[in-house]
Each structure stands twice: as structure tokens, then as C-alpha cells.
């Protein structure tokens, strides 16, 4: 899991520098929010890969059988 976090951080820094140099503020906000979501879901999976999937949890919350 440490490698996943390191790769995400390194790629994010590289991409954020590129977006800042091209002065693309809206793209930067979208990129950061997607990277945070990907990081959270990656950590969620790698902490315990044997648990119910995220989609199954969401379906159970809305009352559908997953």
C-alpha cells in the first residue's frame, strides 16, 4: 500500500506542476478531486480486499440486492 500512495503522490505532483505552469485552474481542481477519490478507494480496497465491495455497500444502502 505504501507503493500505491508513493506512486499517487509522485504522479500528482508532476501533473499539478504541469497544470499550474499552463495556468489551468479548473482542470487542477477536477484533477485533485479525482485523485483524492482514487486514493480513498485504493486505500479502502487494500486495507481489506476480502470485505464487501464498495458498489455492494452502496447498493445495500439504497435497498437493492447486490
Buried (B, 14 or more C-beta within 10 A) or exposed (E): EEEBEEEBEEEBEEBBEEBEEEEEEEEBEEBBEEBEEEBEEBEBBEEEEEEEEEEEEEBEEEEEEE
